[in-house]
Every structure is written in structure tokens, then in C-alpha cells.
């Protein structure tokens, strides 16, 4: 713990060393500001003495009033100057902090990159760095002012009336003592707040990235509750800091009020009872005393903000330390397990969905994302139960859009998608999603264990035996066996640490666990090596033996054995039929096949 604190101080000292010139400027301006405050009080007391005590005409103090206005203007300019320098310090420090964080993340090793999650790192890079602003823009200028100006005021009061000076000297320490006590608690609460913010950001970002997966596997509502719970924890941490801030303000105001009251009472006794003090002196002291305590009170408020900033700097320090750590071996076992996405279901659903492949029918379906944008005209066709359908066409023709319409992820602009004769729009979304699995080229892998990522495929609590069986069927068992912690190995966010083929096998394992009636593929084998592709093809064939399979295909060998091929060109379904039928009657399809054959496509 002591080592961490030293590192945190080292980071702050490095930042402050870069601001040395500005700190000297603030010190100099604060000295002049203290002189201006004392001068303003002296001139005000002199003017009041002449007018109300000596009954002098206002014209006789014109020079005093003119000088007083100049002093007030100088005081305002000095305050503005300190504020501007503080803002410049904050801007410079934030630039240095953000640059350090980004450079550390950019040059981090793979094991370091695997630790933590993107949402938390983004939160630290943006929010925590911004929170450090108040340390430089408020805390440091106010603390320098509190170290310089009250000494000047106290010196003037001691010269005028030592008794009042001793009272101020005796009551002033209560403010810094209270500041330290509150500041310690504020720093702890600030670190807690940023930890909760990082957790909330990670949960939210990963949920958005994996939203389609969560939705298709019926986990969207559960993850919504997780986000809500995380946001409540962040709210509670923030409110805890606000409670401390309100308590701090109340106590400071109370201390200041009582201290000024004691000084005022002593001056009243000396002025009215003992008559040992002149009105001008007493009034001058009464003008300086509130200034003295106001500066200390402002430093107390700034101290609270500074401790909050120190909590933020500490979290940045931890991020830099984590990014710089080098584990002994670059393996998944060294990934820190995040506690952000709850993949394990909380409700044990015992009712199995209907596994009988349904009849899917499109009736005059048209879709566009926005008026005047790309439009898909799918027309009308029917997919019988258990058929293997291939959707082919050029890139951008609308193949994936059609697949999304079948999946229920998009609703037709016009027309209907029917499932066993019932419009999909009226079909219970959750019930439909229980029957389908959608495997894309880039399946989303959550930051959790290998077993948890497989278990998301089931609508109830999955046993370890079921998970292992699904992994074996998908060809993932060998991968798990090669990991030190097996199925309990933590996978990085987005599948960091897994190859493309391993991600696809994991997605297939989810489907084997789910045993869907309809399987949607968006050419999951593109970009894989031949060995991995053959493993996946065998798994896909086994998985689709008792299901309807709809595949967005690009390669000849994946489409020629399909029961029916849908050929789409420029958003229009031109024709449908078997491979041999389309070769005869559709020139565009024949041209595509010839290109692939000449290109040496695997067959």
C-alpha cells in the first residue's frame, strides 16, 4: 500500500514539476492580492471613519474613494489572473495525463491489453482525467492563496490589536484539521466512485457490443437489470461524495460563523465596555476577519475537490501500473477476470422450446433503412421445415439484411414474415429467439470464462457436462484442454486471446447447447485456414441435420448442395432454385460460378 502511495505521489510530483513556473506566478499574484485586500480594508475603514465619525464632507474623501476603486479593480484582476493560471495548469496537466494513459495503452503488451475492459479504460481516459481538473484549477491556487494571504491579514491584525490576532490564531487550526479528516474520507469515496464508474462503463459498453447475441439468446432483460444495478452502485457512490461535500460546507460555515462571532464579541467589549479601542481600528479588524476566514473556508472547499481529484489520479495511476505489468507467460490464464457481464442465467427455465423446424414464409417483403436509402425487395417465397437454404449475391446486394429479417432483428417496411403461418411481428419475440441460433463471421465473445460464454446458449442453467458435450461437438474441447484452467479460463473482452476459428467454435458450441430449430449462418468460415474450416464444416453439418439452415454464402462449395439457393442482386431477389436450375436459367448466377471456378475455389 505504501509503495502505491509513493507511486501516486511520484506521478503528482511529476505533474507539479511541470507547473513550477505557474506556481511561482500564483504565489506572486497571491502576495499582491493579500496586499490589495489589506489596502481595501484600510481605505474602507478610513472613508467610513471620516464620513460617519468625523462628519467630514464626501468631497474631502474623493481621493480615498478613487484609490479604493483602483485597489478593488486590481484585486479583481489579480483574482482573475490566479483563476486563468489555474485553468492553464489544469489544461496542461490533463494533456499530460491523457497522453501518458494513451501511450501506455498503445504500447501495452498483449497480456496487459487483455486485463480489464474497454469501457473501464475509456472511462479512466476521459472521465478520471477530467476529474483531475479541479486539483490544478481550484485546489492548488486556493491552497497557495490560503498559505499567503491569511498570513498577511493576521500580521496586520496583530499590529492593530494582538488580542484579536490570538483569537484568530487559536480558531484557525480547526478548519485545516476538519479539512484533513473530511479529505481522507473524500479520497476513499472518490476512488470508490471511479471504480463504480469504470464497472458501469464496462458493463454498458460490452452490453451494447454484444446486444444482438444477448437478444438472440434471451439475455437482454437480464443484462438490463445488471446495467441498472451497476448504475445504482455508481449513483450511491456519487451521492456519498455529495453528502460529504454538504457536510463539509455546513461544518466550515459553522466554524467560520462562530470564529467571527468570538472576534466580534471581543472587539465589542474593548470598544464599548473597556473603551481601549478606536472605532476605526475595530471596524478595520471586522473587515479583515471575514476575509481571513473566507479564504480558509474556500481552501476547505477546494481541499474537498482536490481530494476527489486525488482519487481520480490514483485510479489513473493504477491503470498505468496495470498497463505496464508483464506477466511471465502470454496466456489467457493471466487475464484478470472482470465482473461486469453476468452470463449465467438466474432463472431455471425447465420448459424446453419447440425443436420442430417451422415453416418460414416471406410475403411481398420490402425493407429500407431510411427513405431514399438502399432498399431490399425480397418478394414472396417459402422455406419448408428442415430445408437448407443458401443466400448468394455480390457484396452489398442485401444478403445479410434478408437474414436479419428472417431472424426478427429487423421488421419489414412492407409485407410480412410468417412463422408457421403466424406473422413474426405478432409472434412472441422471446419464443422465436429460443428456436433460432445466429452465427456470424465475428460472433461476440463476452469478458468471462470459456464455460460462461458457452452456457449463454442455453435458456436455463447449464451443467458442466452439457457445456463439455457442446464444446466437444463443436471441436472446442481440444482448445479447452490446452488451457491451464480449462473451461474456467477467462476470455478477454471481444474474444481477445482466441483465434478466429476458436471464436467460431465457441459460437457453434452455444448452438449445440441450444439445439435450435433454425440455424442462421453469415458465412462463418470466411478467412479461416483449411484445417479449421473442415472442422467447422463437420460441426455445422452435424448441427444442421435436424434443423432448417439458412446460410449467407460466398463460396461455390458451400452452396451447390443446398436444397434451395436465393440469388439477390442490387437489393432484388432475382430467382430461387437448386444449383443446377440456376446455372441454366440465371446468367448472373452462372457468371458468378464461372468466376469462382476460374479463381480456383475449393470444391
C-alpha positions in Angstrom: 0.0 0.0 0.0 2.9 2.3 0.9 4.5 1.6 -2.4 1.3 2.5 -4.3 1.1 5.8 -2.4 4.7 6.6 -3.2 4.0 6.0 -6.9 0.9 8.1 -6.8 2.9 10.9 -5.2 5.6 10.4 -7.8 3.0 10.9 -10.6 1.6 14.0 -9.0 5.1 15.4 -8.3 6.0 14.9 -11.9 2.9 16.8 -13.0 3.6 19.6 -10.4 7.2 19.9 -11.5 5.9 20.8 -15.0 3.9 23.6 -13.4 6.6 25.2 -11.3 6.7 28.4 -13.3 2.9 28.8 -13.0 3.1 28.0 -9.2 5.6 30.9 -8.8 3.3 33.2 -10.7 0.3 32.3 -8.5 2.4 32.8 -5.4 3.4 36.3 -6.6 -0.1 37.2 -7.5 -1.3 36.0 -4.1 1.1 38.2 -2.3 -0.2 41.2 -4.3 -3.7 40.0 -3.7 -3.1 39.9 0.1 -1.8 43.5 0.0 -4.8 44.6 -2.1 -7.2 43.0 0.4 -5.5 44.7 3.3 -5.3 48.0 1.4 -9.0 47.8 0.5 -9.9 47.3 4.2 -7.7 50.2 5.3 -9.2 52.6 2.8 -12.8 51.5 3.5 -12.2 52.0 7.3 -10.7 55.4 6.7 -13.6 56.5 4.5 -16.2 55.3 7.0 -14.3 57.0 9.9 -14.2 60.4 8.2 -17.8 60.4 7.0 -19.7 58.8 9.9 -17.4 59.6 12.9 -15.7 62.9 11.9 -18.7 64.1 9.8 -16.4 65.2 7.0 -17.9 66.1 3.6 -17.8 63.5 0.9 -15.7 65.8 -1.3 -12.9 65.5 1.3 -12.5 61.8 0.7 -12.7 61.8 -3.1 -9.1 60.9 -3.4 -9.5 58.0 -0.9 -12.6 56.7 -2.9 -10.7 56.9 -6.2 -7.8 55.0 -4.7 -10.3 52.5 -3.2 -11.8 51.9 -6.6 -8.4 51.3 -8.2 -7.5 48.8 -5.4 -10.8 46.9 -5.9 -10.1 46.7 -9.7 -6.6 45.5 -9.0 -8.0 42.9 -6.6 -10.5 41.6 -9.2 -7.7 41.4 -11.9 -5.5 39.5 -9.5 -8.2 37.0 -8.7 -8.9 36.6 -12.4 -5.2 36.1 -13.1 -5.0 33.4 -10.5 -8.1 31.7 -12.0 -6.6 31.9 -15.5 -3.3 30.4 -14.4 -5.2 27.6 -12.6 -7.1 26.8 -15.7 -3.9 26.7 -17.8 -2.3 24.4 -15.2 -5.4 22.1 -15.4 -5.4 22.0 -19.2 -1.6 21.3 -19.3 -1.9 18.6 -16.6 -4.8 16.9 -18.3 -3.0 16.8 -21.6 0.0 15.2 -19.9 -2.2 12.6 -18.1 -4.2 11.7 -21.1 -1.1 11.4 -23.3 0.5 9.2 -20.6 -2.5 6.9 -20.5 -2.9 6.7 -24.2 0.8 6.0 -24.8 0.8 3.3 -22.1 -2.3 1.6 -23.6 -1.0 1.8 -27.1 2.4 0.3 -26.3 1.0 -2.3 -23.8 1.9 -5.9 -24.3 -0.8 -8.4 -25.2 -1.2 -9.8 -21.6 -1.5 -6.2 -20.4 -4.1 -5.5 -23.1 -6.1 -8.5 -22.0 -6.5 -7.2 -18.5 -9.6 -5.0 -17.8 -12.2 -3.9 -20.3 -12.6 -1.3 -22.9 -15.4 0.6 -21.1 -13.4 0.9 -17.9 -10.3 2.1 -19.8 -12.3 4.7 -21.8 -13.9 5.9 -18.5 -10.4 6.3 -17.0 -9.0 8.1 -20.0 -11.9 10.5 -20.3 -13.8 10.9 -17.0 -11.0 10.3 -14.5 -8.6 12.7 -16.3 -11.3 15.3 -16.5 -12.0 14.9 -12.7 -8.3 15.7 -12.1 -9.0 19.2 -13.4 -10.1 20.6 -10.0 -6.8 19.7 -8.3 -5.0 22.2 -10.6 -7.6 24.7 -11.4 -9.1 25.1 -7.8 -7.1 23.2 -5.2 -3.6 24.5 -5.9 -4.5 28.2 -6.4 -6.7 28.2 -3.3 -4.1 26.5 -1.2 -1.4 28.9 -2.2 -3.7 31.8 -1.5 -4.6 30.3 1.9 -0.9 29.9 2.7 0.0 33.5 1.8 -2.9 35.9 2.2 -4.1 34.9 5.7 -0.6 35.4 7.0 -0.7 39.0 5.6 -4.1 39.6 7.2 -3.0 38.0 10.5 0.1 40.2 10.6 -2.0 43.4 10.1 -4.5 42.3 12.8 -1.6 41.6 15.3 -0.2 45.0 14.7 -3.6 46.6 15.2 -4.9 44.5 18.1 -3.0 41.5 19.4 -6.0 40.1 21.3 -8.0 39.6 18.1 -4.9 38.2 16.4 -4.6 35.5 19.1 -8.3 34.6 18.8 -7.9 34.2 15.1 -4.7 32.2 15.5 -6.4 29.9 18.0 -9.6 29.3 16.0 -8.0 29.0 12.5 -6.5 25.5 13.0 -10.0 24.0 13.4 -10.6 24.5 9.7 -7.5 22.6 8.3 -8.0 19.9 10.9 -11.5 19.4 9.7 -10.3 19.6 6.1 -7.9 16.7 6.7 -10.5 14.5 8.4 -13.0 15.1 5.6 -10.4 14.9 2.9 -9.3 11.4 3.9 -12.8 10.1 3.6 -13.4 12.0 0.4 -10.4 10.4 -1.3 -11.6 6.9 -0.4 -15.1 7.7 -1.6 -13.7 9.2 -4.8 -11.7 6.0 -5.6 -14.9 4.0 -4.9 -16.9 6.3 -7.3 -14.4 5.9 -10.1 -14.3 2.1 -9.6 -18.1 2.0 -9.9 -18.0 4.3 -12.9 -15.5 2.0 -14.6 -17.6 -1.0 -13.8 -20.8 0.7 -15.1 -19.0 1.9 -18.3 -17.6 -1.6 -19.0 -21.0 -3.3 -18.4 -22.8 -0.8 -20.6 -20.3 -0.9 -23.5 -20.0 -4.7 -23.6 -23.8 -5.0 -23.4 -24.1 -2.7 -26.4 -21.4 -4.5 -28.3 -22.9 -7.9 -27.6 -26.6 -6.7 -27.8 -27.5 -9.0 -30.8 -26.0 -12.0 -29.0 -27.8 -11.2 -25.7 -31.1 -10.6 -27.6 -30.9 -13.8 -29.6 -30.1 -15.9 -26.5 -32.8 -14.3 -24.4 -30.4 -12.5 -22.0 -31.2 -8.9 -22.9 -33.6 -8.4 -19.9 -31.2 -9.9 -17.5 -28.4 -7.7 -18.7 -30.6 -4.7 -18.5 -31.0 -5.5 -14.8 -27.3 -5.8 -14.5 -26.8 -2.4 -16.0 -29.4 -0.9 -13.7 -27.8 -2.5 -10.7 -24.4 -1.1 -11.8 -25.8 2.3 -12.3 -27.4 2.3 -8.9 -24.0 1.5 -7.3 -22.4 4.4 -9.2 -25.2 6.6 -8.1 -24.8 5.6 -4.5 -21.0 6.3 -4.6 -21.6 9.7 -6.2 -24.3 10.6 -3.6 -21.8 9.6 -0.9 -19.3 12.2 -2.1 -22.1 14.8 -2.3 -23.2 14.0 1.3 -19.6 14.6 2.4 -19.5 17.8 0.4 -22.7 19.2 2.0 -21.5 18.2 5.5 -18.1 19.8 4.8 -19.8 23.1 3.7 -22.1 23.1 6.8 -19.3 22.5 9.2 -17.0 25.1 7.6 -19.7 27.7 7.7 -20.4 26.9 11.4 -16.8 27.1 12.3 -16.4 30.4 10.4 -19.5 31.9 11.9 -18.5 31.0 15.5 -15.0 32.3 15.0 -16.1 35.6 13.6 -18.6 35.9 16.4 -15.9 35.4 19.0 -13.7 38.1 17.5 -16.7 40.5 17.1 -17.6 39.9 20.7 -14.1 40.7 21.9 -14.0 43.8 19.8 -17.3 45.0 21.1 -16.1 44.6 24.7 -12.9 46.5 24.0 -14.8 49.2 22.1 -17.9 49.7 24.3 -17.0 48.4 27.7 -13.3 49.0 28.2 -13.0 51.8 25.6 -9.5 50.7 24.8 -10.0 50.5 21.0 -10.9 53.2 18.5 -13.9 52.8 16.1 -11.6 52.9 13.0 -9.4 50.1 14.3 -12.3 47.9 15.4 -14.0 48.4 12.1 -10.8 47.7 10.1 -10.4 44.4 12.1 -14.0 43.5 11.4 -13.4 44.0 7.7 -10.3 41.8 7.7 -11.6 39.0 9.9 -14.3 37.7 7.4 -11.7 37.9 4.6 -9.3 35.8 6.8 -11.9 33.0 7.5 -13.4 33.2 4.0 -10.0 32.3 2.5 -9.7 29.4 4.9 -13.2 28.3 4.1 -12.6 28.5 0.4 -9.4 26.5 0.8 -11.5 23.9 2.7 -14.0 23.6 -0.2 -11.1 23.4 -2.7 -9.4 20.8 -0.5 -12.6 18.6 -0.8 -12.4 19.0 -4.6 -8.7 18.3 -4.5 -9.1 15.0 -2.6 -11.7 14.0 -5.1 -9.2 14.7 -7.9 -6.6 12.7 -6.0 -8.9 9.7 -6.0 -9.2 10.1 -9.8 -5.4 10.4 -10.2 -5.0 7.3 -8.0 -7.2 5.3 -10.4 -5.2 6.7 -13.4 -2.1 5.5 -11.6 -3.5 2.1 -11.1 -4.4 1.9 -14.8 -0.8 2.9 -15.8 0.6 0.3 -13.4 -1.7 -2.4 -14.8 -0.8 -1.5 -18.4 2.9 -1.8 -17.5 2.8 -5.2 -15.9 4.4 -8.0 -17.8 3.1 -11.5 -16.8 5.6 -14.4 -17.1 3.7 -16.0 -19.9 1.4 -14.5 -22.5 -1.6 -16.8 -21.9 -5.3 -16.4 -21.2 -4.8 -17.6 -17.6 -3.2 -14.3 -16.7 -6.3 -12.2 -17.8 -7.9 -10.5 -14.9 -11.5 -11.8 -14.5 -13.9 -8.9 -14.9 -17.1 -8.8 -13.0 -19.2 -6.9 -15.5 -21.4 -9.1 -17.7 -23.5 -11.7 -15.9 -23.7 -14.5 -18.4 -25.1 -17.2 -16.1 -28.9 -17.2 -16.1 -30.6 -16.5 -12.8 -33.9 -18.3 -13.6 -34.1 -22.0 -14.1 -36.4 -22.5 -17.1 -37.5 -26.1 -17.3 -39.8 -25.8 -20.3 -37.9 -26.7 -23.5 -38.8 -24.7 -26.6 -40.4 -26.4 -29.6 -37.5 -28.0 -31.6 -39.6 -28.9 -34.6 -38.3 -26.8 -37.6 -41.0 -24.3 -38.6 -42.2 -23.2 -42.0 -40.9 -19.7 -42.8 -42.7 -17.7 -45.4 -42.0 -14.2 -46.9 -45.0 -12.4 -48.3 -44.2 -9.4 -50.5 -41.4 -8.3 -48.1 -39.7 -5.0 -48.8 -37.3 -3.2 -46.5 -35.3 0.0 -46.4 -33.2 1.6 -43.6 -34.4 5.1 -44.4 -36.4 6.8 -47.1 -34.2 7.1 -50.2 -31.6 4.6 -48.9 -30.8 1.1 -50.0 -33.9 -1.0 -50.4 -34.3 -4.8 -50.3 -37.2 -6.3 -52.3 -37.4 -10.0 -51.2 -40.8 -10.7 -52.8 -42.6 -13.9 -51.7 -41.2 -17.4 -51.1 -41.5 -20.2 -48.6 -38.8 -22.1 -46.7 -40.0 -25.6 -45.7 -39.1 -27.3 -42.5 -35.7 -28.8 -42.5 -34.6 -27.2 -45.8 -31.0 -26.0 -46.3 -31.1 -22.6 -47.9 -28.2 -20.5 -49.3 -28.4 -16.8 -49.9 -25.9 -15.7 -52.6 -25.1 -12.5 -54.4 -22.5 -9.8 -54.7 -21.2 -7.9 -51.7 -23.8 -5.2 -50.7 -26.6 -6.9 -52.5 -28.7 -7.3 -49.3 -27.9 -10.9 -48.2 -27.3 -10.1 -44.5 -30.3 -7.7 -44.5 -32.5 -10.6 -45.6 -31.0 -12.8 -42.9 -31.8 -10.2 -40.3 -35.4 -10.1 -41.5 -35.7 -13.8 -41.1 -34.1 -13.6 -37.6 -36.5 -11.0 -36.5 -33.8 -8.4 -35.8 -35.3 -6.2 -38.5 -39.0 -5.6 -39.3 -40.2 -5.4 -42.9 -41.1 -1.9 -44.2 -43.9 -3.6 -46.1 -45.1 -7.2 -46.3 -44.9 -10.0 -43.6 -42.6 -12.7 -42.4 -44.6 -15.7 -41.3 -43.5 -18.5 -38.9 -45.9 -21.5 -39.2 -48.5 -19.2 -40.6 -48.2 -16.5 -37.9 -46.7 -13.1 -38.6 -43.4 -12.7 -36.9 -44.3 -9.3 -35.8 -47.1 -10.8 -33.7 -45.0 -13.8 -32.7 -43.5 -13.6 -29.2 -40.0 -12.4 -29.7 -38.6 -14.4 -26.8 -40.3 -17.6 -28.1 -38.9 -17.1 -31.6 -35.4 -16.4 -30.4 -35.5 -19.7 -28.4 -35.8 -21.6 -31.6 -33.0 -20.0 -33.6 -29.2 -19.6 -33.5 -27.5 -16.9 -35.5 -23.8 -17.4 -36.1 -21.9 -14.5 -37.8 -18.4 -14.1 -39.1 -17.5 -12.3 -35.9 -19.5 -13.8 -33.0 -19.3 -11.6 -29.9 -17.4 -13.2 -27.0 -18.0 -11.6 -23.6 -15.3 -11.0 -21.0 -16.0 -14.0 -18.9 -14.9 -17.7 -18.6 -15.0 -20.1 -21.5 -17.7 -22.1 -19.8 -19.9 -19.0 -19.2 -19.6 -18.0 -22.8 -20.8 -21.4 -24.0 -23.6 -21.5 -21.3 -25.2 -18.4 -22.7 -26.5 -20.6 -25.5 -29.0 -22.3 -23.1 -32.2 -20.7 -21.7 -31.6 -22.4 -18.3 -28.7 -23.2 -16.0 -26.4 -25.4 -17.9 -24.5 -28.2 -16.2 -20.8 -28.7 -16.7 -21.5 -32.0 -18.5 -23.8 -30.2 -21.0 -21.1 -27.5 -21.6 -18.4 -30.0 -22.2 -20.6 -32.1 -24.5 -21.4 -29.0 -26.6 -17.8 -28.0 -26.7 -16.8 -31.5 -27.9 -19.4 -31.4 -30.6 -18.1 -28.0 -31.8 -14.5 -29.1 -31.8 -13.6 -26.8 -28.9 -12.7 -29.5 -26.4 -9.0 -29.6 -27.6 -8.7 -25.8 -27.1 -10.1 -26.0 -23.6 -7.8 -28.9 -22.7 -4.8 -26.8 -23.7 -5.6 -24.1 -21.2 -4.3 -24.3 -17.7 -7.7 -23.6 -16.1 -9.7 -25.4 -18.9 -13.3 -24.2 -19.2 -12.7 -21.8 -16.3 -10.2 -19.8 -18.2 -11.1 -16.2 -18.6 -11.6 -15.0 -22.2 -10.7 -11.4 -22.9 -13.3 -8.9 -24.0 -14.5 -9.5 -27.5 -12.7 -12.8 -27.6 -9.2 -11.3 -27.2 -6.8 -14.2 -26.9 -8.9 -16.5 -29.1 -8.2 -17.1 -32.8 -10.9 -16.6 -35.4 -11.5 -20.3 -35.7 -11.8 -20.7 -31.9 -14.3 -17.9 -31.7 -16.4 -19.7 -34.4 -16.2 -23.0 -32.5 -17.3 -21.3 -29.3 -20.3 -19.8 -31.2 -21.1 -23.3 -32.6 -20.8 -24.8 -29.1 -23.5 -22.3 -28.0 -25.7 -23.6 -30.8 -25.1 -27.2 -29.9 -26.1 -26.5 -26.4 -29.2 -24.7 -27.6 -30.3 -27.3 -30.2 -32.1 -24.7 -32.3 -34.8 -25.5 -34.9 -33.5 -22.8 -37.2 -29.8 -22.0 -37.7 -28.7 -18.8 -39.5 -25.1 -18.6 -40.8 -23.4 -15.5 -42.2 -20.6 -17.4 -43.9 -18.8 -18.2 -40.6 -15.8 -19.9 -42.3 -14.6 -17.0 -44.4 -10.9 -16.2 -43.6 -10.2 -19.4 -41.8 -7.4 -21.9 -42.6 -8.4 -25.1 -44.4 -8.0 -27.4 -41.4 -10.1 -25.2 -39.1 -12.7 -24.8 -41.8 -13.1 -28.5 -42.3 -13.6 -29.0 -38.5 -16.3 -26.3 -38.6 -17.9 -27.7 -41.6 -18.3 -31.1 -40.0 -19.7 -29.5 -36.9 -22.1 -27.4 -38.9 -23.3 -30.5 -40.8 -24.0 -32.3 -37.6 -25.7 -29.3 -36.0 -28.0 -28.7 -39.0 -29.0 -32.4 -39.5 -32.3 -31.8 -37.7 -32.8 -28.1 -38.3 -33.6 -25.6 -41.0 -30.4 -24.0 -42.1 -30.1 -20.6 -43.9 -26.6 -19.6 -44.9 -25.3 -16.4 -46.4 -22.7 -17.9 -48.8 -19.9 -16.7 -50.9 -18.2 -19.9 -52.0 -19.4 -22.4 -54.5 -18.7 -25.5 -52.4 -20.9 -24.2 -49.6 -23.9 -23.5 -51.8 -24.1 -26.2 -54.5 -25.5 -28.8 -52.2 -28.2 -26.5 -50.8 -31.8 -27.6 -51.2 -32.6 -24.1 -52.5 -30.5 -21.1 -53.5 -31.8 -17.5 -53.3 -29.9 -15.2 -55.7 -30.0 -11.5 -54.7 -28.6 -8.7 -56.9 -28.8 -5.0 -56.0 -31.5 -5.5 -53.4 -33.8 -7.7 -55.5 -34.4 -11.4 -55.3 -33.9 -12.4 -58.9 -34.5 -16.1 -58.7 -34.6 -19.2 -56.4 -33.9 -22.8 -57.1 -31.3 -25.5 -57.0 -27.7 -25.1 -58.1 -28.3 -26.9 -61.4 -31.5 -25.0 -62.1 -30.0 -21.6 -61.6 -27.0 -22.4 -63.8 -29.4 -23.0 -66.6 -31.9 -20.1 -66.2 -30.0 -17.3 -64.4 -27.0 -15.8 -66.3 -25.8 -13.8 -63.3 -25.5 -16.9 -61.2 -23.7 -18.8 -63.9 -21.3 -15.9 -64.3 -20.6 -16.0 -60.6 -19.9 -19.7 -60.6 -17.6 -19.4 -63.6 -15.6 -16.7 -61.9 -15.2 -18.9 -58.8 -14.2 -21.9 -60.8 -11.5 -19.9 -62.7 -10.3 -18.5 -59.4 -9.6 -22.0 -58.1 -12.4 -22.0 -55.5 -12.3 -25.2 -53.4 -15.0 -27.7 -54.4 
